[in-house]
Amino acid sequence: MKVNKFLTLAIAAALITGTYSCGQTDVQDSEDSSISVNSVSGNDSLSEISDDDEASDGSSSKTTTTKTTTTSTAKNSSASTSTVTTTKNSSSSSSSSGSSGSSSGSSSDSDSSSSSSGGSSSGSSGGNSSSSSDSSSSSGGSSGSSSSNSSGGSSSSSGSSNSSSSGSSSSSSSQDSSSDSTDDTASEEKVYAAEIVLGSSPQITGSNATADGSRVVITGGGDYLVSGSVDDGQIEINTTEKVKLYFNGVSITNYSGPAIQVTDAKRFILVLMEGTTSYLQDVNKDSVNDGVICSNDTVEIKGKGSLNIVAGNAHGISSDDDVVIENGTINITSVKSGIIANDDITINAGTLYIYGGTNGIKSKGTLNINGGYTVVSGGAKEEKSSIYAVSDFIYTGGYVFAAGNTVTAPTQTAYPYVVAGFSTSQAAGSTVSLQLDGYEMISMVPHNNFKCVMMLAPDISIGSSFAVDVNGSWYGDLAVTDLQNVFTLS
């Protein structure tokens, strides 16, 4: 009898010990599953830095938001689309339980990763256009958890182990995953450092922003909601921290300098809120501050709104560092270059129409086009380009159509591209139709005389037929035979 009782107690103790051990193992598995590894190309380094910069913003949010994200993932070389609903409560976290930032949802093939990179093709010639395609990557952990990422926001869905996993996108920041849900829509939950209503006497509620006549000066990092209009005003940013301006329908004209002057900032991000249109314009000459948006540091533009820029002084967007276009509809008309940067210009998505007085897009360093829809018309001078890059021009997808006197063609490309040069100058205001395999890709009207056109599109393949029509004069049946295709039209 005593033996039986002893055996019973021993078996019970063993069961209790086994249960505890299994629980520890599950917790460890849950923690491991929260670590995901994404395969990214070299072009993603800028965005990776951006991700680190934005890591602090998510932790400061005290609200609970719900976001639906559509993402494209790949498995076994086939593409699938999944919709994931995520709920994030950034005010609480528990790494041991895996309950923070996780939600129920569905994601297909999220344990695979996809990345795109271009092949190489060197060449320059007389035609211009660049295009890009959106890229996305996703990876998942284990124990039934999955992750998906679209446009820089990361979302996680929990499986039976209630663990979470994170993903990252080459074109945006992971830190923005908490703030992007309200990046381009007005939200009462969003907490701003200050809310600014522009005017002859700006109204400011909050901190780190002060009025100086009709000017607004921002001296601290954070998110700022901006609305209203001002004739002869400016927003100046002067801080060592990162600043985000949320444009909720803004109009700024400045007769004596830039509409937005970034004297100093770790990074300047302009968010165009969904459903809004904003206007920026400069008027008189200023040889030092030479852009409507003039920055000594990196400029990033994103959101689902629209921005119209008119540069009467010099350039539309000018940066001593980088210019990154993540999204938005942007129209630029400029006396000089539409977009100019000292280091790099990257276009990941969005719709851009650029009419430059000298160059349309000019990078004194590198140019990367990974997505979006870009139409560029270059300047009147014979030596000026629709698209110009001093160093590498890497094209991985999207659509770019360009017309000008010269052009920089991609040095690395994922798809064949076409450049067509005319033996004589074509008149400004001509209607130009670019056609591929009998289909009109675009009908554009260059605002200056031009000698060449360029088309970049993922639709182009070896064996395609290219044609150009200028005011009814047709140049057709041009065969695409290589990655670089340069034609002389006479």
N, C-alpha and C positions, 0 to 999 in steps of 0.2 A: 504493500500500500504506500509506504514511504517512497519506495522506488518509483512508483507511478506518479506520485506528486512531484518528485524531483524532475522526472522526465518532462512532465507537463510544464513546470516552471522554466526549464531549460529551453524547450521549444518556443514558449511565449517570448522569452528574452531574445532568442534568435530572430524571431519574426519582427520584433520591435526594432532591433538593430538593422535588419535588412531594409525595413521601410525607411528609416532615416537615411541610409546610404543611397537608396534610390532617389530620395528627395534631393540630396546633394548633387547627385549626378544630373538630375533634371535641371536644377538651377544652373549648373555649369554649362550644360548644353544650351540652355536659354541664353546665357551670356554670350557664348560663342556665336550663336546664330545672329546676334545683333551686329556682327562684323561682316560687312560685305566688301568685296574687292571688285572694282570696275576696271576694265581695260580701256585706256584712253590714249589718244594720239598726242604727239608733241605739240600740236596746235592748242591743246587744252590747258597749257601751263598758265596762261593768263587767267582763265576762268578758275583754275584751281586756287590761285592766289586770292581771287575774289571770294571764293568759298570761305577761306580762312578768315578773311576780313569780316565777313558777315556772320561769323559764328556767334558773336556776342549778342546780336540783336534778338535772336530767337529766345534766349534765356531771359530777356527783360520783359517779354510779353506776359501779361497777366490775364489774358482773355482766352476763351475757348472758341475755336473756329472750326468750321467744317468746310472741306474743299473736295470737289470732284475733279480728278485729274485723268486725262486720257493719255496713255503712253503707248509707244510702239516698241515691242521687244522682239528679239529674234531667237530662234532655236532650230538647230539643224538647217541653217541657211534659209529658213522660211519665216516670213513676217506674220505677226499676229497683233491684234489690238485688244487691249483690256481697259476696263474702266474701274478705277479704284476709288472708293470713298474713304477719306481719312478724317479722323478727329484728333486734334492735338490740344492738349492742355499743358502749356509750358510752365504753369506755376507749380506742378508737382511732377516728381520723377522718382523712379525706383529701379535701379539697374538689376537688383536681385530678382524682382518679380516680373520684370519686363512689361509693367503696366503703363509706363509713360510713353506717350506718343503712339500708342498702338490702337488699332481699331479693327473692326471686322469689315471685310470686303473681299473682292475677288481680283486675282491677278493671274493672267495666264503666262506660262513660260518665263516667270520672273527670275528663275535661277540661272538664266543664260544671260550673256552680255554681248552687245554688238557695238562696233565702232567702225567708222569709215575714214579712210584716208586716201588721198589722191596718189596717182602714179606720177611720173615726172615727165615733163615735156618742156623743153626750153624754146623760147622764141619770142621775138618782138616784131611788130610790123604795123602796118597802117590800118588798123581797125580797132574798135574798142567795145568791150562789154565784159562784165564779169558776173558770175552768178554763184549762188550757193544754195545748199540744201540743209535743212535742219538735221541735226544728228542727235541721237539719244542712245543712252546705254543704261542697262539695268542689271542688277545682280541681286541674288537673294542669299539668305543664310540657310540654316537647316531647321529641323524640328517644325516643319509646316509653316514657317514664316516666309513672307515674300516682300520684295520691295519694288517700287516703280518710280520713275522720275520723268517729268516733262517740264520743259521750260524752267529748269532750275529748282522746282519745288520737289521735295522728297516726300514720299508717303509710304507708310508701312501697313501691312495687314497681318493680323495674328492668326495663327492656326491653333491646333489643339494645345500647344505648349504655351500659348499666350506670350510669345516672344516677339520682338520687333526687329526689323532690319532696315537699313538705310541705303539709299542709292544716290548717285550723283550724276550730273549732266555736264558735258564738256562746255556748254555755252552759258552756264550761269552758276550762281552760288548756292551752296547748301544752307548757308545761314539765312538766305532769303526764303527758305521753305516755310518758316513761320510767318514771315511778313508778306510774302508774295500773294497769299490768299486775299489780302486787302490792298495789294499794290496798286491795282488799277480800278478799284471800285470804292466809292465813298462808304465808310463804315463807322458807326458810332462806337464800335469796340476798339478801333485803332486809337492808340495814345500817341500824340505828337508832342515833340518838345515845344513847338509853338504853332499857332494857327495865324496866318498872315493874310490880310485882305489889302491888296494894293490900292493905291490912290494917291492923290496929291498929299494927303496926310495918312499914311498907312496905319491900319489898325492891327495891333499885334497882341495876342493873348498867349502867354507862355514865357519861356526863358531862352536865352542865348541869341535873341534877335532884337534889334533896336532900329528905330527910324531916324534917318538923317535927312530931313526934308522929305522929298518923294522917294528917296533911296531906302532900301532895307539892307542892313548889315548883319550877317550871321557869324557869330564868333565861337560857336560850339557845335560839336557833332550831334547827330540825331536826325529824326524824321520831322519834316516841316510841311504842313498843308498850306498851299498857296492858291489864292483865288483873286479875282478882281482885275482891274486894268489901270494902267498909268501911262500918261503921255509925258515923256521926258523923265523917266525913272530908271531904276536899276536894282538888281539884287546882287550884292557882293558877298562872297564867302571867304572868310579868312580864319582858318583854324587848322590844327594839325590832325583833326579827326575826320572821320567819314561823314559826309552829309548827303541826305536824300531829300530832294524836293518833290512833293506830290503836286503836280499841276492839275487843278480842278477847274479848268477854264480860265486861262491867264492871257493877258495882253500887255506887253511891255514894248514901248518905243523909247529909244534913247538917242538924243541928238548929239551927245558929246562923248560917247563911249559904248562899250558892250551892254547889251540888255542883261546878260548874266556874266559877272566877272568873278572867276575863281582865282583869287590871289594865292590862296594856299588851302589844301585839303588833302587828307590821306587818299580820298577817292570821292568824286562827285557823281551822284546818280540822280538822273532825272526820270521820274515816273509819270507817264502820261495816263491819267485815269480814264477808265473805260467810258465811252460816250461823250468825251469832252474834246474840244478843239482849242488849241492855244496858239498865240501869235507872238513872235519875237522879231524886232527890227532895230537896226542901227542906221544912222543917217550920215553924219559928218565924218570927215577923215580923222583917223587916229592911227598913226603909224606904229605905235607901241602895242596897243590893245586892238588886235586886228581881226577880231571875230565877233559875231553877234553873241555866240557863246564862246568866251575866251577863257582858257584855263591853263594854268601852269602845271596841272596834274591830270590824271586820267579822267575822261568823261565817259559815262555809260548812260545810254538811253534805253528805256524799256516801257512796257505797258501796252494797253489796247486803245489808247486815244490817238489823237492826231496833233502834229506840230507843224506849223508853217513858219519858215524863216526867210526873211528878206534882208540881205546884207548890202547896204548902201556904201559902207566903208571899204570892206575887203572880203573876208571869208565868212561863210555861214557858221561852221563849227571849227574852232581852232584849238589844238591842244599841244603843249610842249611834250606830253607823254603819249598816251594812247587814246583812241576813240573806239568804243565798243557799242555796236548797235545790236541790242537783244530783241527788240520788237518795236511795234508802233508804226504809224503811217507818218512819214516825214517828207515834207516838200521844201526844197531849198532853192532859192534864186539868189545869186551872189555876183558881185562885181569881180571878185577873184575866185579862188577855189571854193567849191561847195563844202567839202570836208577836207581838212588838212591836219596832219599829225606829224610830230617829229620822230616818233618811234614806230608805232604800229596802228593800223586800222583793221578792225575785225567786224564783219557783218555776219551775224548768226541767223537772223530772221528779220521780219518786218517788210514794209513796202516803202521804197525810197524813190523819189523823183528829184533829180538834181540837175539844175541848169547853171553851169559855171561860166563866169566871165573869162577865166583863164583855163584852169583845169577843173574837171568835174570832181574827181576824187584824187587827192594827192597824198601819198605817204613818203616821207623822207627816209623811212625804214622799210618795214614789211607790210604786206597787204594779205589778209586772209578773208576769203568769202566762203562761208559754210552753209548759207541758207538765205532765204528771203527772195524778194522780187525787186530788182534795182534797175532803174532806167536813168541813163546819164547822157547829157549833152554838154560837150566841151566848149572851150572858148574860141574866139575868132582868130587869134594869132596862130600862124602856121606851125610854130614850134610847140604849141600847147596841146594837151591831151584830154581826152574824155576820162581816161583812167591812167594814173601814173604812179609807179612804185620804183624807188631807187634800188631796193633789195628784192627779196623773193616775193613773188605773187603766187599764193597757193589757193587753188580753187578745188573745193570738194563737192559742190552741188548748188542747187538753186537756179535762179534765172537772172541774168544780167544782159541788158541790151544797151549798147553805147554807140554814140556817133561823135566824131571829132576830127581834128586834123591829124593827130597821131594817137597811139594807144600803146600801153604796156600789156603784152599778152602774158598769160600764166607761165610761170617757170615750172610749176608742178600742177598737174590736173588729174582729176578722177575720170573725166569724160573728154571725148574729142571736143574741140572748139573751132569756131570759124571766124576768120578775119578777112574782110573784103575791102580792098583799096581801089579808089577810082583814079583814072588817069587825069581827070580834071576836077576842080573843086565843084561841089554841089551846093546849091543855093540854100540859105537859111529859109525856113518855112516850108521846105519840101516835105511831101508825105512819103515816108519810107516804110515799106512793108518788108519784113524779114520772114522768109518762109522755109519750112522744113518738111520734106516729103509731101509737098502740095498743101500743107496746112500753114495758115498765117499765124506765126508766133506772136507778132506784135506789129502794130501800125503806129509809128512815132513821128513827131514833127520836130527836128532839131532847130534850136533857136538861133544858131550861128551857122555860117558856112562850114562844110565838113568834107573831108577827103576819104574817110574810112569808117567802117562799121564793124562791130564785133558782137558775136552772140555766144553766150555760155549757157548751156542748158543740159540737164541730165537726159533729156530726150534725144540728144545727138548721139549717134553711134556710127561706127564704120560701116559704110554702105548707104548711109543716108544721102538724100539729095537736098542741096541748099539753093535758095534763090533770093534775089533782091529786086524789089521794084521801087523805083524813084519817080514819082509823078507819072506813072504809066510806062516808063522805060524799064523793060524787064531784062534782068540778067539771071539766067536760070540754068538748070541741069548741071550744077557744080557738085561733083562727087566728093563725099567725105571719105578719105582713104587712110587717114592717120590721126593721131591725137592732135597734132597741129596742122591746121588747114588754112593756108593763106592764098587768096585769090586776087588777081588784078583784073579789074573790070574796065572795059573800054568800049 
